[in-house]
């Protein structure tokens, strides 16, 4: 009887200690949380990202343009050109065996990859060659006359996940913070597929870096003192030696080849004196006209190619070079990138000489939000 009582008292004492310990932990957590808020060093935004689901940011309720891996490449290419999209999600086509007959079964939501406009443009130029592509011909008529090109499928051109480009799909239960960390630490993660789960892999949404930058811009007040971080003190920015640039006289097709060789999506365009005069990025391929006239323009100097784009009313891009200097702030760089709808901004030595010394990408901005 006494043994039972001792055990009961012991259990009660243990539970009391456990409850007290939990209260201490809860109190410590509350103190730490309050300290984060009082520091006002961007922690409020981090908490906002942690408590916001990635799925809460959606541009539309459905995927309005997609492709199957066995779709005709020409038709998908035309669709990207017409809609001025940079990429398209690709869904799986599987073989279904019924009574010894093989049928193609399409799962219109089972995501496997993205097909980028840049992937197609590279293939087209390699397939047809400079002799044909540099002439002002009707591109679509030319493709219709090419039997080999007409037989191409999406699967022949699209990129697959690699060690360098993992695609990083997530499920709809992930927080926005998890997406920020992926995009901040992986230079290839420009967009992320949101799936219902990893088994079915049904695509429910796509999240882009631009959408995250918009979110940060709209919640700038939560950044506190971090918005005053000087560019020269930002971590992870490239050095002057690593800035990728081309002269404005270089052929545009060769400039895009420089991008491919350096594994970047944009570069600085310089004058003969080395002054930043403009930028060229993969996004500029959106300027492809529905008649395919972009291709012969790729065989013109970069300066002429950019002039073509600036005269196109449908092309949304700055009409002049956007830049910043190292003594500007995070807020200044973020505002210039967001309001000008660009994906990078070059840091120059001064407003007068405008020699590029670094570059700030969307991923670089997101990296500054992380605590380490």
Secondary structure, 3 states (H helix, E strand, C coil): CHHHHHHHHHHHHHHHHHHHHHHHHHHHHHHHHHHHHHHCCCHHHHHHHHCCEHHHCCCCCCCCCEEECCCEHHHHHHHHHHHCCCEEEEEEEEEEEECCEEEEEEEEEEEEEEEEHHHHHHHHHHHHCHHHHCCCCCHHHHHHCCHHHHCCEHHHCCCCCCCCCCCCCEECCCEHHHHHHHHHHCCCCCEEEEECCCCCCEEEEEEEHHHHHHHHHHCHHHHHHHHHCEHHHCCCCCCHHHCCEEECCCEHHHHHHHHHHHCCCEEEEECCCCCEEEEEEHHHHHHCCCCCCHHHHCCCEHHHHHHHHHHCCCCCCCCCCCEEECCCEHHHHHHHHHHCCCCEEEEECCCCCCCEEEEEEHHHHHHCCCCC
